Amino acid sequence: MTKTGYEGGAPILGEGLALDLMNTYHAVRGKPADGIASPGDATAWTLQLADRLRASGAPAVDDARLLDADADALRALRSAVRGIAGAVVAAQRPSDSDVDVVNRLAALSPRWTSIAWAADGATTTTQAAGEPTSQVLGALASDAINLFSGADAERLRLCNRPGCVLFFLKDHPRREWCTPACGARVRAARAYEKRRSHREPAL
């Protein structure tokens, strides 16, 4: 496994590139935290997702080294995608400015597939134009477009645990939290409140 040096602490749920980007804005002990606050963390976070980004139109992801302007663009994309996600969850129309940001960055990474034949049959290779960081931004923005325009948009939810700001895809009728850990915290808090109410004398 390649060491990325990532120290941003953002959870990677693996439910989609756009969702993982949204969730780089998370909460630690109820306080907002940014998992891609620096170019170094933005680069390291990107490398954590290298295999998925490579398959999604960023074949040069291993060479991506995000500078200040690139990290700013990544955070701008995150803000736009979170804005659209929040609107989708609330059954509202997203802002035109958020949509424009996603479309502009999606256009950075035109991709195509080439085919070749070897002795054992046909093989395909995904290629993309542009610099490695442009490919990464384009792949992430394109994944967001696929999320919001596809069937998964109806499954998009914001975690119900107070203080959690993570999005997830509802894959079970009873699922209300981004992770089992959040659900466990909610149940523990409810149990604590129930025990406390039983201990308190009636007035």
Contact map, one row per residue, 1 for C-alpha under 8 A:
11100000000000000000000000000000000000000000000000000000000000000000000000000000000000000000000000000000000000000000000000000000000000000000000000000000000000000000000000000000000000000000000000000000000
11110000000000000000000000000000000000000000000000000000000000000000000000000000000000000000000000000000000000000000000000000000000000000000000000000000000000000000000000000000000000000000000000000000000
11111000000000000000000000000000000000000000000000000000000000000000000000000000000000000000000000000000000000000000000000000000000000000000000000000000000000000000000000000000000000000000000000000000000
01111100000000000000000000000000000000000001101100000000000000000000000000000000000000000000000000000000000000000000000000000000000000000000000000000000000000000000000000000000000000000000000000000000000
00111110000000000000000000000000000000001001000000000000000000000000000000000000000000000000000000000000000000000000000000000000000000000000000000000000000000000000000000000000000000000000000000000000000
00011111100000000000000000000000000000011001100100000000000000000000000000000000000000000000000000000000000000000000000000000000000000000000000000000000000000000000000000000000000000000000000000000000000
00001111100000000000000000000000001000001000000000000000000000000000000000000000000000000000000000000000000000000000000000000000000000000000000000000000000000000000000000000000000000000000000000000000000
00000111110000000000000000000000011110001000100000000000000000000000000000000000000000000000000000000000000000000000000000000000000000000000000000000000000000000000000000000000000000000000000000000000000
00000111111000000000000000000000001000000000000000000000000000000000000000000000000000000000000000000000000000000000000000000000000000000000000000000000000000000000000000000000000000000000000000000000000
00000001111100000000001111000000011000000000000000000000000000000000000000000000000000000000000000000000000000000000000000000000000000000000000000000000000000000000000000000000000000000000000000000000000
00000000111110000001001101000000000000000000000000000000000000000000000000000000000000000000000000000000000000000000000000000000000000000000000000000000000000000000000000000000000000000000000000000000000
00000000011111000001001000000000000000000000000000000000000000000000000000000000000000000000000000000000000000000000000000000000000000000000000000000000000000000000000000000000000000000000000000000000000
00000000001111110001000000000000000000000000000000000000000000000000000000000000000000000000000000000000000000000000000000000000000000000000000000000000000000000000000000000000000000000000000000000000000
00000000000111111011000000000000000000000000000000000000000000000000000000000000000000000000000000000000000000000000000000000000000000000000000000000000000000000000000000000000000000000000000000000000000
00000000000011111011000000000000000000000000000000000000000000000000000000000000000000000000000000000000000000000000000000000000000000000000000000000000000000000000000110000000000000000000000000000000000
00000000000011111111000000000000000000000000000000000000000000000000000000000000000000000000000000000000000000000000000000000000000000000000001000000000000000000000000000000000000000000000000000000000000
00000000000001111111100000000000000000000000000010011000000000000000000000000000000000000000000000000000000000000000000000000000000000000001001100000000000000000000000000000000000000000000000000000000000
00000000000000011111110000000000000000000000000000000000000000000000000000000000100000000000000000000000000000000000000000000000000000000001101100100000000000000000000000000000000000000000000000000000000
00000000000001111111111000000000000000000000000000000000000000000000000000000000000000000000000000000000000000000000000000000000000000000000000100000000000000000000001100000000000000000000000000000000000
00000000001111111111111100000000000000000000000000000000000000000000000000000000000000000000000000000000000000000000000000000000000000000000000000000000000000000000000000000000000000000000000000000000000
00000000000000001111111110000000000000000000000000000000000000000000000000000100000000000000000000000000000000000000000000000000000000000001000000000000000000000000000000000000000000000000000000000000000
00000000000000000111111110000000000000000000000000000000000000000000000000000110110000000000000000000000000000000000000000000000000000000000000000000000000000000000011000000000000000000000000000000000000
00000000011100000011111111000000000000000000000000000000000000000000000000000000000000000000000000000000000000000000000000000000000000000000000000000000000000000000111000000000000000000000000000000000000
00000000011000000001111111000000011100000000000000000000000000000000000000000000000000000000000000000000000000000000000000000000000000000000000000000000000000000000000000000000000000000000000000000000000
00000000010000000000111111100001111000000000000000000000000000000000000000000000000000000000000000000000000000000000000000000000000000000000000000000000000000000000110000000000000000000000000000000000000
00000000011000000000001111110001111000000000000000000000000000000000000000000000000000000000000000000000000000000000000000000000000000000000000000000000000000000001110000000000000000000000000000000000000
00000000000000000000000011111111100000000000000000000000000000000000000000000000000000000000000000000000000000000000000000000000000000000000000000000000000000000011100000000000000000000000000000000000000
00000000000000000000000001111111100000000000000000000000000000000000000000000000000000000000000000000000000000000000000000000000000000000000000000000000000000000000000000000000000000000000000000000000000
00000000000000000000000000111110000000000000000000000000000000000000000000000000000000000000000000000000000000000000000000000000000000000000000000000000000000000000000000000000000000000000000000000000000
00000000000000000000000000111111000000000000000000000000000000000000000000000000000000000000000000000000000000000000000000000000000000000000000000000000000000000011000000000000000000000000000000000000000
00000000000000000000000000111111100000000000000000000000000000000000000000000000000000000000000000000000000000000000000000000000000000000000000000000000000000000010000000000000000000000000000000000000000
00000000000000000000000011110111110000000000000000000000000000000000000000000000000000000000000000000000000000000000000000000000000000000000000000000000000000000000000000000000000000000000000000000000000
00000000000000000000000011110011111000000000000000000000000000000000000000000000000000000000000000000000000000000000000000000000000000000000000000000000000000000000000000000000000000000000000000000000000
00000001010000000000000111000001111110000000000000000000000000000000000000000000000000000000000000000000000000000000000000000000000000000000000000000000000000000000000000000000000000000000000000000000000
00000011110000000000000111000000111110001100100000000000000000000000000000000000000000000000000000000000000000000000000000000000000000000000000000000000000000000000000000000000000000000000000000000000000
00000001000000000000000100000000011111101100100000000000000000000000001000100000000000000000000000000000000000000000000000000000000000000000000000000000000000000000000000000000000000000000000000000000000
00000001000000000000000000000000011111101100000000000000000000000000001000000000000000000000000000000000000000000000000000000000000000000000000000000000000000000000000000000000000000000000000000000000000
00000000000000000000000000000000000111111100000000000000000000000001001000000000000000000000000000000000000000000000000000000000000000000000000000000000000000000000000000000000000000000000000000000000000
00000000000000000000000000000000000111111110000000000000000000000111011000000000000000000000000000000000000000000000000000000000000000000000000000000000000000000000000000000000000000000000000000000000000
00000100000000000000000000000000000001111111000000000000000000000100000000000000000000000000000000000000000000000000000000000000000000000000000000000000000000000000000000000000000000000000000000000000000
00001111000000000000000000000000001111111111100000000000000000000000000000000000000000000000000000000000000000000000000000000000000000000000000000000000000000000000000000000000000000000000000000000000000
00000000000000000000000000000000001111111111110000000000000000000100001001000000000000000000000000000000000000000000000000000000000000000000000000000000000000000000000000000000000000000000000000000000000
00000000000000000000000000000000000000111111111000000000000000011100000000000000000000000000000000000000000000000000000000000000000000000000000000000000000000000000000000000000000000000000000000000000000
00011100000000000000000000000000000000011111111100000000000000000000000000000000000000000000000000000000000000000000000000000000000000000000000000000000000000000000000000000000000000000000000000000000000
00010101000000000000000000000000001100001111111110000000000000000000000000000000000000000000000000000000000000000000000000000000000000000000000000000000000000000000000000000000000000000000000000000000000
00000000000000000000000000000000000000000111111111000000000010000000000000000000000000000000000000000000000000000000000000000000000000010000000000000000000000000000000000000000000000000000000000000000000
00010000000000000000000000000000000000000011111111000000000011000000000000000000000000000000000000000000000000000000000000000000000000000000000000000000000000000000000000000000000000000000000000000000000
00010100000000000000000000000000000000000001111111000000000000000000000000000000000000000000000000000000000000000000000000000000000000000000000000000000000000000000000000000000000000000000000000000000000
00000000000000001000000000000000000000000000111111111000000000000000000000000000000000000000000000000000000000000000000000000000000000000000000000000000000000000000000000000000000000000000000000000000000
00000000000000000000000000000000000000000000011111111100000011000000000000000000000000000000000000000000000000000000000000000000000000000000000000000000000000000000000000000000000000000000000000000000000
00000000000000000000000000000000000000000000000011111110000000000000000000000000000000000000000000000000000000000000000000000000000000000000000000000000000000000000000000000000000000000000000000000000000
00000000000000001000000000000000000000000000000011111111000000000000000000000000000000000000000000000000000000000000000000000000000000000000000000000000000000000000000000000000000000000000000000000000000
00000000000000001000000000000000000000000000000011111111111010000000000000000000000000000000000000000000000000000000000000000000000000010011000000000000000000000000000000000000000000000000000000000000000
00000000000000000000000000000000000000000000000001111111111110000000000000000000000000000000000000000000000000000000000000000000000000000000000000000000000000000000000000000000000000000000000000000000000
00000000000000000000000000000000000000000000000000111111111000000000000000000000000000000000000000000000000000000000000000000100000000000000000000000000000000000000000000000000000000000000000000000000000
00000000000000000000000000000000000000000000000000011111110000000000000000000000000000000000000000000000000000000000000000000000000000000010001000000000000000000000000000000000000000000000000000000000000
00000000000000000000000000000000000000000000000000001111111000000000000000000000000000000000000000000000000011100000000000000111000000110110000000000000000000000000000000000000000000000000000000000000000
00000000000000000000000000000000000000000000000000001111111110000000000000000000000000000000000000000000000010000000000000000011000100110110000000000000000000000000000000000000000000000000000000000000000
00000000000000000000000000000000000000000000000000001110111111000000000000000000000000000000000000000000000000000000000000000111000100100000000000000000000000000000000000000000000000000000000000000000000
00000000000000000000000000000000000000000000000000000100011111110000000000000000000000000000000000000000000000000000000000000000001100100000000000000000000000000000000000000000000000000000000000000000000
00000000000000000000000000000000000000000000011001001100011111110000000000000000000000000000000000000000000000000000000000000000000110110000000000000000000000000000000000000000000000000000000000000000000
00000000000000000000000000000000000000000000001001000000001111110000000000000000000000000000000000000000000000000000000000000000000100000000000000000000000000000000000000000000000000000000000000000000000
00000000000000000000000000000000000000000000000000000000000111111000000000000000000000000000000000000000000000000000000000000000000100000000000000000000000000000000000000000000000000000000000000000000000
00000000000000000000000000000000000000000010000000000000000111111100000000000000000000000000000000000000000000000000000000000000000110010000000000000000000000000000000000000000000000000000000000000000000
00000000000000000000000000000000000000000010000000000000000000111110000000000000000000000000000000000000000000000000000000000000000110000000000000000000000000000000000000000000000000000000000000000000000
00000000000000000000000000000000000000110110000000000000000000011111111000000000000000000000000000000000000000000000000000000000000010000000000000000000000000000000000000000000000000000000000000000000000
00000000000000000000000000000000000000100000000000000000000000001111111000000000000000000000000000000000000000000000000000000000000000000000000000000000000000000000000000000000000000000000000000000000000
00000000000000000000000000000000000001100000000000000000000000000111111100000000000000000000000000000000000000000000000000000000000000000000000000000000000000000000000000000000000000000000000000000000000
00000000000000000000000000000000000000000000000000000000000000000111111110000000000000000000000000000000000000000000000000000000000000000000000000000000000000000000000000000000000000000000000000000000000
00000000000000000000000000000000000000100000000000000000000000000111111111000000000000000000000000000000000000000000000000000000000010000000000000000000000000000000000000000000000000000000000000000000000
00000000000000000000000000000000000111100100000000000000000000000111111111100000000000000000000000000000000000000000000000000000000000000000000000000000000000000000000000000000000000000000000000000000000
00000000000000000000000000000000000000000000000000000000000000000001111111110000000000000000000000000000000000000000000000000000000000000000000000000000000000000000000000000000000000000000000000000000000
00000000000000000000000000000000000000000000000000000000000000000000111111111000000000000000000000000000000000000000000000000000000000001000000000000000000000000000000000000000000000000000000000000000000
00000000000000000000000000000000000000000100000000000000000000000000011111111100000000000000000000000000000000000000000000000000000000001000000000000000000000000000000000000000000000000000000000000000000
00000000000000000000000000000000000100000000000000000000000000000000001111111110000000000000000000000000000000000000000000000000000000000000000000000000000000000000000000000000000000000000000000000000000
00000000000000000000000000000000000000000000000000000000000000000000000111111111000000000000000000001000000000000000000000000000000000000000000000000000000000000000000000000000000000000000000000000000000
00000000000000000000000000000000000000000000000000000000000000000000000011111111100000000000000000001100100000000000000000000000000000000000100000000000000000000000000000000000000000000000000000000000000
00000000000000000000110000000000000000000000000000000000000000000000000001111111110000000000000000000000000000000000000000000000000000000000000000000000000000000000000000000000000000000000000000000000000
00000000000000000000010000000000000000000000000000000000000000000000000000111111111000000000000001000000000000000000000000000000000000000000000000000000000000000000000000000000000000000000000000000000000
00000000000000000000000000000000000000000000000000000000000000000000000000011111111100000000000011101100000000000000000000000000000000000000000000000000000000000000000000000000000000000000000000000000000
00000000000000000100010000000000000000000000000000000000000000000000000000001111111110000000000001000100000000000000000000000000000000000000000100000000000000000000000000000000000000000000000000000000000
00000000000000000000010000000000000000000000000000000000000000000000000000000111111111000000000000000000000000000000000000000000000000000000000000000000000000000000000000000000000000000000000000000000000
00000000000000000000000000000000000000000000000000000000000000000000000000000011111111100000011001000000000000000000000000000000000000000000000000000000000000000000000000000000000000000000000000000000000
00000000000000000000000000000000000000000000000000000000000000000000000000000001111111110000011001100000000000000000000000000000000000000000000000000000000000000000000000000000000000000000000000000000000
00000000000000000000000000000000000000000000000000000000000000000000000000000000111111111000000000000000000000000000000000000000000000000000000000010000000100000000000000000000000000000000000000000000000
00000000000000000000000000000000000000000000000000000000000000000000000000000000011111111100000000000000000000000000000000000000000000000000000000000000000001000000000000000000000000000000000000000000000
00000000000000000000000000000000000000000000000000000000000000000000000000000000001111111111110000000000000000000000000000000000000000000000000000000000000000000000000000000000000000000000000000000000000
00000000000000000000000000000000000000000000000000000000000000000000000000000000000111111111110000000000000000000000000000000000000000000000000000010000100100000000000000000000000000000000000000000000000
00000000000000000000000000000000000000000000000000000000000000000000000000000000000011111111000000000000000000000000000000000000000000000000000000000000000111000000000000000000000000000000000000000000000
00000000000000000000000000000000000000000000000000000000000000000000000000000000000001111111000000000000000000000000000000000000000000000000000000000000000000000000000000000000000000000000000000000000000
00000000000000000000000000000000000000000000000000000000000000000000000000000000000000111111100000000000000000000000000000000000000000000000000000000000000000000000000000000000000000000000000000000000000
00000000000000000000000000000000000000000000000000000000000000000000000000000000000000111111110000000000000000000000000000000000000000000000000000000000000000000000000000000000000000000000000000000000000
00000000000000000000000000000000000000000000000000000000000000000000000000000000000000110011111000000000000000000000000000000000000000000000000000000000000000000000000000000000000000000000000000000000000
00000000000000000000000000000000000000000000000000000000000000000000000000000000001100110001111101100000000000000000000000000000000000000000000000000000000000000000000000000000000000000000000000000000000
00000000000000000000000000000000000000000000000000000000000000000000000000000000001100000000111111100000000000000000000000000000000000000000000000000000000000000000000000000000000000000000000000000000000
00000000000000000000000000000000000000000000000000000000000000000000000000000000000000000000011111110000000000000000000000000000000000000000000000000000000000000000000000000000000000000000000000000000000
00000000000000000000000000000000000000000000000000000000000000000000000000000001000000000000001111111000000000000000000000000000000000000000000000000000000000000000000000000000000000000000000000000000000
00000000000000000000000000000000000000000000000000000000000000000000000000000011101100000000011111111100000000000000000000000000000000000000000000000000000000000000000000000000000000000000000000000000000
00000000000000000000000000000000000000000000000000000000000000000000000000000001000100000000011111111110000000000000000000000000000000000000000000000000000000000000000000000000000000000000000000000000000
00000000000000000000000000000000000000000000000000000000000000000000000000000000000000000000000111111111000000000000000000000000000000000000000000000000000000000000000000000000000000000000000000000000000
00000000000000000000000000000000000000000000000000000000000000000000000000011001000000000000000011111111100000000000000000000000000000000000000000000000000000000000000000000000000000000000000000000000000
00000000000000000000000000000000000000000000000000000000000000000000000000001001100000000000000001111111110000000000000000000000000000000000110110000000000000000000000000000000000000000000000000000000000
00000000000000000000000000000000000000000000000000000000000000000000000000000000000000000000000000111111111000000000000000000000000000000000100000000000000000000000000000000000000000000000000000000000000
00000000000000000000000000000000000000000000000000000000000000000000000000000000000000000000000000011111111100000000000000000000000000000000000000000000000000000000000000000000000000000000000000000000000
00000000000000000000000000000000000000000000000000000000000000000000000000001000000000000000000000001111111110000000000000000000000001001100100000000000000000000000000000000000000000000000000000000000000
00000000000000000000000000000000000000000000000000000000000000000000000000000000000000000000000000000111111110000000000000000000000000001111110000000000000000000000000000000000000000000000000000000000000
00000000000000000000000000000000000000000000000000000000000000000000000000000000000000000000000000000011111111000000000000000000000000000100000000000000000000000000000000000000000000000000000000000000000
00000000000000000000000000000000000000000000000000000000000000000000000000000000000000000000000000000001111111000000000000000000010001101100000000000000000000000000000000000000000000000000000000000000000
00000000000000000000000000000000000000000000000000000000110000000000000000000000000000000000000000000000111111100000000000000001110001111110000000000000000000000000000000000000000000000000000000000000000
00000000000000000000000000000000000000000000000000000000100000000000000000000000000000000000000000000000001111110000000000000001110000000100000000000000000000000000000000000000000000000000000000000000000
00000000000000000000000000000000000000000000000000000000100000000000000000000000000000000000000000000000000011111000000000000111100000000000000000000000000000000000000000000000000000000000000000000000000
00000000000000000000000000000000000000000000000000000000000000000000000000000000000000000000000000000000000001111100000000000111000000000000000000000000000000000000000000000000000000000000000000000000000
00000000000000000000000000000000000000000000000000000000000000000000000000000000000000000000000000000000000000111110000000011110000000000000000000000000000000000000000000000000000000000000000000000000000
00000000000000000000000000000000000000000000000000000000000000000000000000000000000000000000000000000000000000011111000000011110000000000000000000000000000000000000000000000000000000000000000000000000000
00000000000000000000000000000000000000000000000000000000000000000000000000000000000000000000000000000000000000001111100001111000000000000000000000000000000000000000000000000000000000000000000000000000000
00000000000000000000000000000000000000000000000000000000000000000000000000000000000000000000000000000000000000000111110001110000000000000000000000000000000000000000000000000000000000000000000000000000000
00000000000000000000000000000000000000000000000000000000000000000000000000000000000000000000000000000000000000000011111111100000000000000000000000000000000000000000000000000000000000000000000000000000000
00000000000000000000000000000000000000000000000000000000000000000000000000000000000000000000000000000000000000000001111111100000000000000000000000000000000000000000000000000000000000000000000000000000000
00000000000000000000000000000000000000000000000000000000000000000000000000000000000000000000000000000000000000000000111110000000000000000000000000000000000000000000000000000000000000000000000000000000000
00000000000000000000000000000000000000000000000000000000000000000000000000000000000000000000000000000000000000000000111111000000000000000000000000000000000000000000000000000000000000000000000000000000000
00000000000000000000000000000000000000000000000000000000000000000000000000000000000000000000000000000000000000000000111111100000000000000000000000000000000000000000000000000000000000000000000000000000000
00000000000000000000000000000000000000000000000000000000000000000000000000000000000000000000000000000000000000000011110111110000000000000000000000000000000000000000000000000000000000000000000000000000000
00000000000000000000000000000000000000000000000000000000000000000000000000000000000000000000000000000000000000000011110011111000000000000000000000000000000000000000000000000000000000000000000000000000000
00000000000000000000000000000000000000000000000000000000000000000000000000000000000000000000000000000000000000001111000001111100000000000000000000000000000000000000000000000000000000000000000000000000000
00000000000000000000000000000000000000000000000000000000000000000000000000000000000000000000000000000000000000001110000000111110000000000000000000000000000000000000000000000000000000000000000000000000000
00000000000000000000000000000000000000000000000000000010101000000000000000000000000000000000000000000000000000111100000000011111000000000000000000000000000000000000000000000000000000000000000000000000000
00000000000000000000000000000000000000000000000000000000111000000000000000000000000000000000000000000000000000111100000000001111100000000000000000000000000000000000000000000000000000000000000000000000000
00000000000000000000000000000000000000000000000000000000111000000000000000000000000000000000000000000000000011110000000000000111110000100000000000000000000000000000000000000000000000000000000000000000000
00000000000000000000000000000000000000000000000000000000000000000000000000000000000000000000000000000000000011100000000000000011111000100000000000000000000000000000000000000000000000000000000000000000000
00000000000000000000000000000000000000000000000000000000000000000000000000000000000000000000000000000000000111000000000000000001111101100000000000000000000000000000000000000000000000000000000000000000000
00000000000000000000000000000000000000000000000000000000000100000000000000000000000000000000000000000000000000000000000000000000111111100000000000000000000000000000000000000000000000000000000000000000000
00000000000000000000000000000000000000000000000000000000011111111000000000000000000000000000000000000000000000000000000000000000011111110000000000000000000000000000000000000000000000000000000000000000000
00000000000000000000000000000000000000000000000000000000000010011100010000000000000000000000000000000000000000000000000000000000001111111000000000000000000000000000000000000000000000000000000000000000000
00000000000000000000000000000000000000000000000000000000000000000000000000000000000000000000000000000000100110000000000000000000011111111100000000000000000000000000000000000000000000000000000000000000000
00000000000000000000000000000000000000000000000000000000111110000000000000000000000000000000000000000000000110000000000000000001111111111110000000000000000000000000000000000000000000000000000000000000000
00000000000000000000000000000000000000000000010000001000110010010000000000000000000000000000000000000000000010000000000000000000000111111111000000000000000000000000000000000000000000000000000000000000000
00000000000000000000000000000000000000000000000000000000000000000000000011000000000000000000000000000000110110000000000000000000000011111111100000000000000000000000000000000000000000000000000000000000000
00000000000000000000000000000000000000000000000000000000110000000000000000000000000000000000000000000000111111000000000000000000000001111111110000000000000000000000000000000000000000000000000000000000000
00000000000000000000000000000000000000000000000000001001110000000000000000000000000000000000000000000000010010000000000000000000000000111111111000000000000000000000000000000000000000000000000000000000000
00000000000000001100100000000000000000000000000000001000000000000000000000000000000000000000000000000000010000000000000000000000000000011111111100000000000000000000000000000000000000000000000000000000000
00000000000000000100000000000000000000000000000000000000000000000000000000001000000000000000000000000110110000000000000000000000000000001111111110000000000000000000000000000000000000000000000000000000000
00000000000000000000000000000000000000000000000000000000000000000000000000000000000000000000000000000100010000000000000000000000000000000111111111000000000000000000000000000000000000000000000000000000000
00000000000000011100000000000000000000000000000000000001000000000000000000000000000000000000000000000000000000000000000000000000000000000011111111100000000000000000000000000000000000000000000000000000000
00000000000000001110000000000000000000000000000000000000000000000000000000000000100000000000000000000100000000000000000000000000000000000001111111110000000000000000000000000000000000000000000000000000000
00000000000000000000000000000000000000000000000000000000000000000000000000000000000000000000000000000100000000000000000000000000000000000000111111111000000000000000000000000000000000000000000000000000000
00000000000000000000000000000000000000000000000000000000000000000000000000000000000000000000000000000000000000000000000000000000000000000000011111111100000000000000000000000000000000000000000000000000000
00000000000000000100000000000000000000000000000000000000000000000000000000000000000000000000000000000000000000000000000000000000000000000000001111111111100000000000000000000000000000000000000000000000000
00000000000000000000000000000000000000000000000000000000000000000000000000000000000010010000000000000000000000000000000000000000000000000000000111111101100000000000000000000000000000000000000000000000000
00000000000000000000000000000000000000000000000000000000000000000000000000000000000000000000000000000000000000000000000000000000000000000000000011111110100000000000000000000000000000000000000000000000000
00000000000000000000000000000000000000000000000000000000000000000000000000000000000000000000000000000000000000000000000000000000000000000000000001111111100000000000000000000000000000000000000000000000000
00000000000000000000000000000000000000000000000000000000000000000000000000000000000000000000000000000000000000000000000000000000000000000000000000101111111000000000000000000000000000000000000000000000000
00000000000000000000000000000000000000000000000000000000000000000000000000000000000000000000000000000000000000000000000000000000000000000000000000110111111100000000000010000000000000000000000000000000000
00000000000000000000000000000000000000000000000000000000000000000000000000000000000000010000000000000000000000000000000000000000000000000000000000111111111100000000000000000000000000000000000000000000000
00000000000000000000000000000000000000000000000000000000000000000000000000000000000000000000000000000000000000000000000000000000000000000000000000000011111100000000000000000000000000000000000000000000000
00000000000000000000000000000000000000000000000000000000000000000000000000000000000000000000000000000000000000000000000000000000000000000000000000000011111110000000000011100000000000000000000000000000000
00000000000000000000000000000000000000000000000000000000000000000000000000000000000010011000000000000000000000000000000000000000000000000000000000000001111111000000001111000000000000000000000000000000000
00000000000000000000000000000000000000000000000000000000000000000000000000000000000000001000000000000000000000000000000000000000000000000000000000000000001111100000001111000000000000000000000000000000000
00000000000000000000000000000000000000000000000000000000000000000000000000000000000001001000000000000000000000000000000000000000000000000000000000000000000111110000111100000000110000000000000000000000000
00000000000000000000000000000000000000000000000000000000000000000000000000000000000000000000000000000000000000000000000000000000000000000000000000000000000011111001111100000001110000000000000000000000000
00000000000000000000000000000000000000000000000000000000000000000000000000000000000000000000000000000000000000000000000000000000000000000000000000000000000001111101000000000001100000000000000000000000000
00000000000000000000000000000000000000000000000000000000000000000000000000000000000000000000000000000000000000000000000000000000000000000000000000000000000000111111000000000000100001101100000000000000000
00000000000000000000000000000000000000000000000000000000000000000000000000000000000000000000000000000000000000000000000000000000000000000000000000000000000000011111000000000000000000000000000000000000000
00000000000000000000000000100110000000000000000000000000000000000000000000000000000000000000000000000000000000000000000000000000000000000000000000000000000000001111100000000000000000000000000000000000000
00000000000000000000000001100100000000000000000000000000000000000000000000000000000000000000000000000000000000000000000000000000000000000000000000000000000000111111110000000000000000000000000000000000000
00000000000000000000001011100000000000000000000000000000000000000000000000000000000000000000000000000000000000000000000000000000000000000000000000000000000001100011111000000000000000000000000000000000000
00000000000000000000011011000000000000000000000000000000000000000000000000000000000000000000000000000000000000000000000000000000000000000000000000000000000001100001111100000000010000000000000000000000000
00000000000000000010011000000000000000000000000000000000000000000000000000000000000000000000000000000000000000000000000000000000000000000000000000000000000111100000111110000000010000000000000000000000000
00000000000000100010000000000000000000000000000000000000000000000000000000000000000000000000000000000000000000000000000000000000000000000000000000000000000111100000011111000000110000000000000000000000000
00000000000000100000000000000000000000000000000000000000000000000000000000000000000000000000000000000000000000000000000000000000000000000000000000000001001110000000001111100000000000000000000000000000000
00000000000000000000000000000000000000000000000000000000000000000000000000000000000000000000000000000000000000000000000000000000000000000000000000000000001110000000000111111011000000000000000000000000000
00000000000000000000000000000000000000000000000000000000000000000000000000000000000000000000000000000000000000000000000000000000000000000000000000000000001000000000000011111010000000000000000000000000000
00000000000000000000000000000000000000000000000000000000000000000000000000000000000000000000000000000000000000000000000000000000000000000000000000000000000000000000000001111110000000000000000000000000000
00000000000000000000000000000000000000000000000000000000000000000000000000000000000000000000000000000000000000000000000000000000000000000000000000000000000000000000000001111110000000000000000000000000000
00000000000000000000000000000000000000000000000000000000000000000000000000000000000000000000000000000000000000000000000000000000000000000000000000000000000000000000000000011111000000000000000000000000000
00000000000000000000000000000000000000000000000000000000000000000000000000000000000000000000000000000000000000000000000000000000000000000000000000000000000000000000000001111111100000000000000000000000000
00000000000000000000000000000000000000000000000000000000000000000000000000000000000000000000000000000000000000000000000000000000000000000000000000000000000000110000000001000111110000100000000000000000000
00000000000000000000000000000000000000000000000000000000000000000000000000000000000000000000000000000000000000000000000000000000000000000000000000000000000001111000000100000011111101100000000000000000000
00000000000000000000000000000000000000000000000000000000000000000000000000000000000000000000000000000000000000000000000000000000000000000000000000000000000001100000011100000001111101000000000000000000000
00000000000000000000000000000000000000000000000000000000000000000000000000000000000000000000000000000000000000000000000000000000000000000000000000000000000000000000000000000000111111100000000000000000000
00000000000000000000000000000000000000000000000000000000000000000000000000000000000000000000000000000000000000000000000000000000000000000000000000000000000000000000000000000000111111110000000000000000000
00000000000000000000000000000000000000000000000000000000000000000000000000000000000000000000000000000000000000000000000000000000000000000000000000000000000000000000000000000000001111111000000000000000000
00000000000000000000000000000000000000000000000000000000000000000000000000000000000000000000000000000000000000000000000000000000000000000000000000000000000000001000000000000000111111111100000000000000000
00000000000000000000000000000000000000000000000000000000000000000000000000000000000000000000000000000000000000000000000000000000000000000000000000000000000000001000000000000001101111111110000000000000000
00000000000000000000000000000000000000000000000000000000000000000000000000000000000000000000000000000000000000000000000000000000000000000000000000000000000000000000000000000000000111111111000000000000000
00000000000000000000000000000000000000000000000000000000000000000000000000000000000000000000000000000000000000000000000000000000000000000000000000000000000000001000000000000000000011111111100000000000000
00000000000000000000000000000000000000000000000000000000000000000000000000000000000000000000000000000000000000000000000000000000000000000000000000000000000000001000000000000000000001111111110000000000000
00000000000000000000000000000000000000000000000000000000000000000000000000000000000000000000000000000000000000000000000000000000000000000000000000000000000000000000000000000000000000111111111000000000000
00000000000000000000000000000000000000000000000000000000000000000000000000000000000000000000000000000000000000000000000000000000000000000000000000000000000000000000000000000000000000011111111100000000000
00000000000000000000000000000000000000000000000000000000000000000000000000000000000000000000000000000000000000000000000000000000000000000000000000000000000000000000000000000000000000001111111110000000000
00000000000000000000000000000000000000000000000000000000000000000000000000000000000000000000000000000000000000000000000000000000000000000000000000000000000000000000000000000000000000000111111111000000000
00000000000000000000000000000000000000000000000000000000000000000000000000000000000000000000000000000000000000000000000000000000000000000000000000000000000000000000000000000000000000000011111111100000000
00000000000000000000000000000000000000000000000000000000000000000000000000000000000000000000000000000000000000000000000000000000000000000000000000000000000000000000000000000000000000000001111111110000000
00000000000000000000000000000000000000000000000000000000000000000000000000000000000000000000000000000000000000000000000000000000000000000000000000000000000000000000000000000000000000000000111111111000000
00000000000000000000000000000000000000000000000000000000000000000000000000000000000000000000000000000000000000000000000000000000000000000000000000000000000000000000000000000000000000000000011111111100000
00000000000000000000000000000000000000000000000000000000000000000000000000000000000000000000000000000000000000000000000000000000000000000000000000000000000000000000000000000000000000000000001111111110000
00000000000000000000000000000000000000000000000000000000000000000000000000000000000000000000000000000000000000000000000000000000000000000000000000000000000000000000000000000000000000000000000111111111000
00000000000000000000000000000000000000000000000000000000000000000000000000000000000000000000000000000000000000000000000000000000000000000000000000000000000000000000000000000000000000000000000011111111000
00000000000000000000000000000000000000000000000000000000000000000000000000000000000000000000000000000000000000000000000000000000000000000000000000000000000000000000000000000000000000000000000001111111100
00000000000000000000000000000000000000000000000000000000000000000000000000000000000000000000000000000000000000000000000000000000000000000000000000000000000000000000000000000000000000000000000000111111100
00000000000000000000000000000000000000000000000000000000000000000000000000000000000000000000000000000000000000000000000000000000000000000000000000000000000000000000000000000000000000000000000000011111110
00000000000000000000000000000000000000000000000000000000000000000000000000000000000000000000000000000000000000000000000000000000000000000000000000000000000000000000000000000000000000000000000000000111111
00000000000000000000000000000000000000000000000000000000000000000000000000000000000000000000000000000000000000000000000000000000000000000000000000000000000000000000000000000000000000000000000000000001111
00000000000000000000000000000000000000000000000000000000000000000000000000000000000000000000000000000000000000000000000000000000000000000000000000000000000000000000000000000000000000000000000000000000111
